[in-house]
């Protein structure tokens, strides 16, 4: 029996160091690893989410990727991201599809959305 145990997006970035600073210092991810001499690929993590950053131009052009993360504590996380200077593309708000979410863009134009499911049991 086959089982997928992990999925991670790979974002093409124009400058790996710039991307690492943004993901770690602004969005609050942690640097997990770097690869290459000099480094041209890296991983950042937050809880169970891992994103790979490709600065070598091996995939799509920078700015072509979108990832969407479900989470809890969206309000506090949104305020932290704003305070650190995140490039917010869509402000925090309730959406008709049952989430409260917001979206940011990294310096290369890749988009990352964060959403918390609304309690619709009322």
N, C-alpha and C positions, 0 to 999 in steps of 0.2 A: 504494500500500500504506500502510495506516494503522499507526502505532506509538505506543503510550503511552510517554512518556519519564519521567514523574514522577507520583507520587501523594502527597498530603499531607492529613492529617486537619485539620479545623477544630474547635477546642474552644471552646465558649461558656464564658466566664468572667465572674464577677460584678464583678471589679476587675482591669483590665488591668495596672496597675503591680504589684499583689500577685502576679499570675500571672507576670509577667516576672521579678520577684525570685526566685520559687520555681524556675522552670525554669532560670534562669541561675545563681543562687547555690547552690541545693540540688542540682539534678540535673546541673548542669554544661553546659547548653546555652549557646549564644551568641546574643545578640540580632542578628537579621539586618536587620530593618527595622521601622519604625512607619508607620502611615498615619492621616491625619485631623487636624483641628485642633479640639479637642485630640485626640491619638491615641486611637483606639478599636479599632484592629486592629494586630497585630504578628506577626512571624514569628520563630521561634527555630530554630536548627539545631544538629545534632551529626553530624559526618561527612556521610553522604548523606541524613540524615533531616531533614525540615523539618516543623514543626507551626505552624499558624496559630492565633492566639489572638484570639477575637472578643469584645470587651467592649461591643459596641453593641447586643446583644440581637437581632441579625438572623437568627440560626439557632435551634437548639434551646435550651431553658433550660439554664443552667449545670449541670454535673455529669452530663450525659447521654452523654458520649463515652468510648470506649475505643479505645486504639491499642496495638499489640503490636510490639515491635522485636526482631528477631534480631540478635545481636551476638557478638563474641568478648571474652574478658577479663571475664566476668560477675562473678567473685568480687571482683576489685579494684574494679569499678564499684559493686557492691552495698555494699562497705565504705565507699567514698567517699560514697555517697548517705546511708547511715546516719550517718556522721560529720557530715554537713552538716544532719541533722535531717529527712530525708525521711519523709513519712507512709507507712510501709510497711504495705500492706494484706495482702499474702501474703509471708511470709518466703522467702528463698532456699532452694530445695530441688529435688531431682530429681523429675520427674513421670513417670508411666507412659507418656506419649506421646512420650518421647525427648528431653526438654529439661531443662535446669536453669534455673529462672526465679524471678523475684520480681515483685511488682506494687506500685506506689505510687499515691497519689491526690493531686491538686493541691488547693489551698485551695477550689476550687469543686466538688470531688468528681469531676472527670474522672479516669479511670484510665489508667495507662500501665504496660504490662508489658514486661519485658526478659528475653530468653531466649537461652541458648547451647545449640546442638544437642549432644547427648551422642554420643560415639563408641560406636555399638552394633555395631561390626564384630567384637567379641570373641566 
